[in-house]
Amino acid sequence: MIRAYSIADVRAAEDEVRAALDEGELMQRAALGLGQVAWARLTEGDRVVVLAGSGDNGGDALYAAAHLAEAGTNVVAVLVGSRTHEAGLRTAEAEGVIALEWRGGEPSDEVTTALSEADLVIDGIVGIGATPGLSEHLVGLNELIAADAYLLAVDLPSGLDPAGLVSAPSLFADETVTFSLLKPCHLLPAGELACGQLTVVDIGVPEPDSPAVVRYEAADVDRRWPVPTAYDDKYSRGVLGLVTGSETYPGAAVLGAVAAVTVGVGMLRYVGPGNATDLVLAAAPEVVPGPGRVQAWALGSGWDGRGGAPGLVDEIFESDLPVLLDAGALELIDEPRSGPTLLTPHAGELSRLAERLGCSQKSGVEAAQQVADLLDATVLLKGAVTVIVPPRSSGRPVITQADGSPWLATAGSGDVLAGIVGALLAGGLPVDEAAAAGVLVHGTTARDVGAGGPVRSVDVAHRCGETVRRLLQA
């Protein structure tokens, strides 16, 4: 499992280690690690530009510049902050680094030339103490850097919100080097895509007790997947009730049903209109039509109105069973249920839900958190980086997954995901674990099926069992 920690916890952990070391030792560890990563990205004759800001990240970058210059690299340091880490600058200049100033206004010809001719640029402008966005004179910096230059960010690309919540103008890195601990911006949607490849350099800072954000890996799915034993039967393995599809959109029912049976649900009961039921049984004859005893429900995909069972929906909402609410079913919830609840909106659905509930935030992770808290539910916000947000009262971390590809943004994708996650809820997994494992299997299957190209949702539904088998055998 990949773990990221709140900025406050990172600072506290660093301060505790720093207090036990000689002054400047922690920075020297970071600078050496940064310099080693930068050196590994260089070829003979490459030119390096270091962008050095006012704080510790500027010091890290300047000391790294000194290491690179000492090894024979051509290095220019561009000082862009209101202040400069003086000890770092002296060390860099002593090794032959050329220092240029650009503290405001338009850059000099020397600065623009250095940036346009750079092979590698080290972004040490700001770090985890910064506010989102770039200083006014740096807003156009991305355009000044050579298109083929390799941009290496120190801790985070400058301009990102360290907490990963606010989208703001920033640099876009090919690689981000961070030290010992990941920060929320490395895993959350507002920052991850700008970070590029993520490299963690160990500088001896231990992990705090509780992560703020986590990400599941294959081994985490392997440990959690409900694998049957010789003592199980179809009922003990988990029965999922699926109330999806409509006369207008019967395909949603087929996609969710096929996905659920393919990943190994013990039994699937389907409740929906006649044409959808016929199509579901044709695609998956093992499905049992009609209501009955279940361990979890998934409803809402492909609804027009309340689907084919309006009376049953009221009974489901009032039950204590785990319930997944997708698409049309999201319009029905306005207060907490007594049972575990998972909401699976895309961005537009989340915005409408947050508006209806009177949330102050209408989009992104902050809106998902407010909805989760108000409804005492877990919110799975679908996207290129999918975010799973439990209510704060649970004490559980936010989970993010980025396992798929942009080709997964296609009709029916959410219907398949609902079937996979619903099967895991029926198998007894806690809501957030079922959501994370389901998203990983869904995205991994789509990536494998598409092989870098278009993906059909029905193919993901039919192939997700292969992904599960591979994960369990790894």
C-alpha positions in Angstrom: 0.0 0.0 0.0 1.2 3.5 -0.9 0.8 6.0 1.9 0.8 9.8 2.0 0.7 12.0 5.1 -0.7 15.3 6.0 1.5 18.3 5.8 1.3 18.8 9.5 2.3 15.3 10.2 5.2 15.5 7.8 6.5 18.6 9.4 6.3 17.1 12.9 8.1 14.0 11.8 10.9 16.0 10.1 11.2 18.3 13.0 11.7 15.4 15.4 14.5 13.9 13.3 16.1 17.3 12.7 16.3 18.0 16.4 18.5 14.9 16.8 20.9 15.8 14.0 23.6 18.4 13.4 22.3 21.6 12.0 21.7 21.3 8.2 22.2 17.5 8.1 18.7 16.7 7.0 19.0 19.2 4.1 22.3 17.7 3.1 20.7 14.3 3.0 17.9 15.6 0.8 20.3 17.5 -1.5 22.6 14.5 -2.0 19.6 12.3 -2.8 18.2 14.9 -5.2 21.6 15.3 -6.9 21.9 11.5 -7.3 18.5 11.3 -9.0 19.4 14.3 -11.3 22.8 12.8 -12.2 21.1 9.5 -13.2 18.9 11.4 -15.7 21.8 13.2 -17.4 23.9 12.3 -20.3 27.4 13.7 -21.1 27.2 17.4 -22.1 23.8 18.1 -20.7 23.0 21.5 -19.4 21.2 22.0 -16.1 19.2 24.9 -14.8 18.2 25.0 -11.1 15.3 27.2 -10.2 15.9 28.2 -6.6 13.3 29.8 -4.4 13.5 31.4 -0.9 12.9 28.4 1.3 14.4 25.0 2.1 13.5 23.6 -1.3 15.7 26.3 -2.8 18.5 25.2 -0.4 18.0 21.6 -1.5 18.2 22.6 -5.1 21.3 24.7 -4.7 23.2 22.1 -2.7 22.2 19.5 -5.4 23.5 22.0 -8.0 26.8 22.0 -6.2 27.0 18.2 -6.3 26.3 18.2 -10.0 28.8 21.0 -10.8 31.4 19.2 -8.7 30.9 16.1 -11.0 31.6 18.3 -14.1 28.0 19.3 -15.1 27.3 22.7 -16.6 24.9 24.2 -14.1 23.1 27.6 -14.0 21.1 28.6 -10.9 18.2 31.0 -11.5 17.3 32.7 -8.2 13.5 33.4 -8.4 12.5 34.0 -4.8 12.5 37.2 -2.7 15.3 35.6 -0.7 18.1 33.1 -1.3 19.4 30.2 0.8 22.8 31.9 1.2 24.8 28.9 2.4 23.5 26.8 -0.5 24.3 29.6 -3.0 27.8 30.0 -1.6 28.4 26.3 -1.9 27.1 26.1 -5.4 29.1 29.1 -6.6 32.2 27.6 -5.1 31.8 24.6 -7.4 31.4 26.8 -10.5 27.6 27.2 -10.6 26.6 30.4 -12.4 23.9 32.4 -10.6 21.3 34.6 -12.3 18.6 36.6 -10.7 14.9 36.7 -11.7 13.0 37.9 -8.6 10.3 39.7 -10.4 9.1 41.2 -13.7 10.3 39.9 -17.0 13.3 37.5 -17.2 16.6 38.7 -18.5 17.9 37.4 -21.9 20.4 35.3 -19.9 17.7 33.6 -18.0 15.5 32.9 -21.0 18.4 31.6 -22.9 19.4 29.3 -20.1 15.9 27.9 -19.7 15.4 27.5 -23.5 18.7 25.6 -23.8 18.4 23.4 -20.7 18.4 19.6 -20.9 17.3 19.2 -17.3 15.6 21.8 -15.0 15.4 21.3 -11.3 12.3 23.0 -9.8 13.2 24.1 -6.3 11.0 27.2 -6.2 8.6 26.3 -3.4 7.8 23.3 -1.2 5.2 22.0 1.2 4.7 25.3 3.0 3.6 27.1 -0.1 0.1 28.3 -1.1 -1.4 27.1 -4.3 -0.3 28.9 -7.5 2.8 30.5 -8.9 4.2 34.0 -8.2 3.0 36.5 -10.7 6.4 36.7 -12.5 6.5 32.9 -12.9 3.0 32.3 -14.3 4.4 31.7 -17.8 7.4 29.7 -16.7 6.2 26.5 -18.3 6.5 28.1 -21.8 10.0 29.4 -21.2 11.4 25.9 -20.5 12.7 24.0 -23.5 10.0 21.6 -24.7 12.3 18.6 -24.5 13.9 19.5 -21.2 13.4 17.0 -18.3 11.7 18.8 -15.4 12.6 17.4 -12.0 10.6 18.8 -9.1 11.8 19.0 -5.5 9.1 17.6 -3.2 6.3 18.9 -5.5 6.0 20.9 -8.7 5.8 24.5 -7.8 2.3 25.9 -7.7 0.6 22.7 -6.5 -1.5 22.8 -3.4 0.5 20.7 -1.0 -2.7 19.4 0.5 -3.9 18.3 -2.9 -7.3 19.9 -2.7 -7.1 23.1 -4.8 -6.3 23.2 -8.5 -4.0 26.1 -9.4 -1.5 27.0 -12.1 1.7 25.0 -11.6 4.7 23.6 -13.3 4.3 20.1 -14.8 7.1 17.8 -13.9 8.4 14.7 -15.6 9.5 13.5 -12.2 9.1 14.6 -8.6 11.6 13.7 -6.0 10.2 13.7 -2.5 11.9 12.9 0.8 11.0 9.8 2.9 7.2 10.6 3.0 4.6 11.2 0.3 2.4 14.2 0.7 -1.4 14.3 -0.3 -0.7 16.2 -3.5 1.2 13.3 -4.8 -1.9 11.0 -4.8 -4.9 13.4 -5.1 -6.4 14.5 -8.5 -5.5 18.1 -8.1 -1.8 17.3 -8.1 -0.9 13.8 -9.2 -0.9 14.4 -12.9 1.5 17.3 -12.6 4.0 15.3 -10.5 4.9 12.8 -13.3 7.0 9.9 -12.1 7.3 9.8 -8.3 10.7 9.0 -6.7 11.0 8.8 -2.9 14.5 9.4 -1.4 14.9 8.0 2.1 16.4 10.7 4.4 15.6 8.9 7.6 12.2 10.3 8.5 10.0 7.6 9.9 6.3 7.3 8.9 3.7 8.9 11.2 1.1 6.7 12.7 -1.9 7.5 10.4 -1.8 8.3 6.6 -4.1 10.9 5.2 -4.3 9.3 1.7 -3.5 5.7 0.7 -3.4 3.8 -2.6 -4.0 0.1 -3.0 -1.6 -2.1 -4.9 -2.0 -5.6 -6.3 -0.9 -7.2 -3.1 -3.6 -5.3 -1.1 -6.3 -6.7 -3.4 -4.9 -10.2 -3.0 -5.1 -10.0 0.8 -8.6 -8.7 0.8 -10.4 -10.5 -2.0 -13.1 -12.8 -0.7 -11.7 -16.2 -1.8 -14.1 -19.2 -1.1 -13.0 -22.1 1.0 -14.2 -25.8 0.9 -16.8 -24.9 3.5 -18.5 -22.2 1.5 -21.6 -22.4 -0.7 -23.2 -19.8 -3.0 -25.0 -18.2 -0.1 -22.1 -17.9 2.3 -20.0 -16.4 -0.5 -22.3 -13.5 -0.8 -25.6 -12.7 -2.6 -25.8 -9.4 -4.4 -29.1 -7.8 -5.2 -28.9 -5.7 -8.4 -31.7 -3.1 -9.1 -30.5 -1.5 -12.3 -31.5 -0.8 -15.8 -34.8 0.4 -17.2 -36.9 0.0 -20.3 -34.9 2.9 -21.7 -31.4 1.7 -20.6 -31.5 -2.1 -20.3 -27.8 -2.4 -21.2 -26.7 -1.0 -17.8 -28.3 -4.0 -16.1 -26.5 -6.4 -18.4 -23.1 -4.8 -17.9 -23.4 -4.7 -14.1 -24.7 -8.3 -13.9 -22.0 -9.7 -16.2 -19.3 -7.9 -14.2 -20.6 -9.2 -10.8 -20.8 -12.8 -11.9 -17.5 -12.7 -13.7 -15.6 -11.5 -10.6 -17.1 -14.3 -8.6 -20.2 -13.2 -6.6 -21.8 -16.2 -4.9 -25.2 -15.4 -6.4 -26.8 -12.5 -8.2 -30.4 -11.6 -7.9 -31.6 -9.2 -10.5 -34.7 -7.0 -10.1 -35.7 -4.8 -13.1 -38.1 -4.4 -16.0 -39.0 -7.3 -18.3 -36.8 -6.4 -21.2 -33.8 -5.8 -19.0 -34.4 -9.1 -17.2 -34.6 -11.0 -20.5 -31.3 -9.5 -21.6 -29.6 -10.1 -18.3 -30.6 -13.8 -18.3 -29.5 -14.2 -21.9 -26.1 -12.8 -21.0 -25.7 -14.5 -17.7 -28.2 -17.4 -17.2 -26.9 -18.1 -13.7 -28.6 -14.9 -12.5 -31.7 -15.4 -10.4 -34.5 -13.0 -11.3 -36.6 -11.4 -8.6 -36.0 -10.2 -5.1 -34.9 -12.4 -2.2 -32.4 -12.6 0.6 -29.2 -10.8 -0.1 -26.1 -9.6 1.7 -25.8 -6.3 -0.3 -27.6 -4.2 -2.9 -26.4 -2.2 -5.9 -28.9 0.1 -7.5 -29.4 3.1 -9.8 -27.3 2.3 -12.9 -29.3 3.0 -16.0 -32.5 4.1 -14.2 -35.2 6.2 -15.7 -37.2 7.2 -12.6 -36.8 4.4 -10.0 -36.1 1.6 -12.4 -38.4 -1.4 -12.3 -39.0 -1.8 -8.5 -40.0 1.5 -6.8 -41.5 -0.2 -3.8 -38.4 -2.4 -3.2 -36.2 0.7 -3.3 -37.8 2.1 -0.2 -37.3 -1.2 1.6 -33.6 -1.2 0.5 -33.0 2.3 1.8 -34.6 1.4 5.2 -32.5 -1.8 5.6 -29.2 -2.2 7.5 -27.5 -3.9 4.5 -24.6 -2.4 2.6 -26.0 -0.5 -0.4 -24.2 1.0 -3.4 -26.0 3.9 -5.0 -25.1 4.8 -8.5 -26.5 7.2 -11.1 -30.2 7.6 -10.7 -30.3 6.3 -7.1 -28.1 9.2 -6.0 -31.1 11.5 -6.4 -33.0 9.6 -3.7 -30.6 10.0 -0.7 -30.8 13.1 1.4 -30.1 11.8 4.9 -27.9 9.1 6.5 -29.0 5.4 6.2 -28.6 3.0 9.1 -26.5 0.6 7.0 -23.2 1.1 5.2 -23.6 3.2 2.1 -21.4 3.8 -0.9 -22.1 6.6 -3.4 -20.5 6.3 -6.8 -20.9 9.7 -8.7 -19.0 11.1 -11.5 -18.1 14.8 -11.3 -21.4 16.1 -12.6 -23.4 13.9 -10.4 -21.4 14.9 -7.3 -21.9 18.6 -8.2 -25.7 18.1 -8.4 -25.7 16.1 -5.2 -23.6 18.7 -3.3 -25.9 21.4 -4.5 -29.0 19.6 -3.4 -27.5 19.0 0.0 -26.5 22.6 0.5 -22.7 21.9 0.6 -20.4 24.9 0.4 -18.1 23.0 -2.0 -19.6 21.7 -5.3 -16.7 19.8 -6.8 -13.6 17.8 -6.1 -12.4 16.1 -3.0 -13.7 18.8 -0.6 -17.2 18.4 -2.0 -17.0 14.6 -1.7 -15.9 15.0 1.9 -18.8 17.3 2.8 -21.2 14.9 1.2 -19.6 11.9 2.9 -19.9 13.7 6.3 -23.5 14.8 5.8 -24.7 11.4 4.7 -22.4 9.3 6.9 -21.5 7.5 3.6 -18.4 6.8 1.6 -18.2 8.7 -1.7 -16.4 7.1 -4.7 -15.7 10.0 -7.1 -15.0 8.5 -10.5 -12.3 10.1 -12.7 -8.8 9.6 -14.1 -7.7 9.5 -10.5 -10.6 8.0 -8.6 -11.1 9.2 -5.0 -12.8 7.2 -2.3 -13.7 9.5 0.6 -15.1 8.0 3.9 -16.8 10.2 6.4 -14.4 11.9 8.8 -16.1 10.2 11.7 -14.7 6.8 10.5 -11.1 7.9 11.1 -10.2 6.1 7.9 -8.0 7.7 5.2 -9.0 8.9 1.8 -8.1 6.3 -0.9 -7.1 7.2 -4.5 -6.6 4.8 -7.4 -5.2 5.6 -10.9 -5.2 2.1 -12.4 -7.0 2.6 -15.7 -6.4 4.7 -18.8 -8.3 7.7 -20.4 -10.0 5.2 -22.7 -12.0 4.0 -19.7 -14.1 7.1 -20.0 -16.7 5.4 -22.1 -20.5 4.6 -21.9 -21.2 1.8 -19.5 -17.9 2.0 -17.6 -19.6 3.0 -14.3 -22.2 0.2 -14.7 -19.4 -2.4 -14.8 -17.7 -0.8 -11.8 -21.0 -1.0 -9.8 -21.2 -4.7 -10.5 -17.7 -5.4 -9.4 -17.9 -3.4 -6.2 -21.3 -4.7 -5.4 -20.0 -8.2 -5.6 -17.3 -7.3 -3.1 -19.8 -5.7 -0.7 -21.9 -8.9 -0.9 -18.7 -10.8 -0.1 -18.3 -9.0 3.2 -15.6 -6.4 2.5 -15.9 -3.0 4.3 -17.2 -0.3 2.0 -13.9 1.6 1.4 -12.0 -1.7 0.9 -14.6 -3.0 -1.6 -14.5 0.3 -3.5 -10.7 0.4 -3.7 -10.3 -3.2 -4.7 -13.1 -2.9 -7.3 -11.6 0.3 -8.8 -8.2 -1.4 -9.1 -9.6 -4.5 -10.8 -11.8 -2.3 -13.1 -9.0 -0.1 -14.2 -6.4 -2.8 -14.5 -8.8 -4.9 -16.7 -9.5 -1.9 -18.9 -5.8 -1.2 -19.4 -5.1 -4.8 -20.2 -8.0 -5.1 -22.6 -7.4 -1.9 -24.4 -3.6 -2.3 -24.6 -3.2 1.4 -25.1 -6.3 1.8 -27.3 -10.1 1.9 -27.2 -12.0 -0.1 -24.6 -15.5 -1.4 -24.7 -17.3 -1.7 -21.3 -18.7 -5.1 -22.2 -15.2 -6.4 -22.7 -14.2 -5.1 -19.3 -17.2 -6.9 -17.8 -16.3 -10.2 -19.5 -12.5 -10.0 -18.7 -12.5 -8.7 -15.1 -12.4 -12.3 -13.8 -9.1 -12.8 -15.5 -7.6 -9.8 -13.6 -8.8 -11.2 -10.3 -7.3 -14.6 -11.1 -4.0 -13.0 -12.0 -3.9 -10.9 -8.8 -4.7 -13.9 -6.7 -2.0 -16.0 -8.3 0.7 -13.4 -8.2 
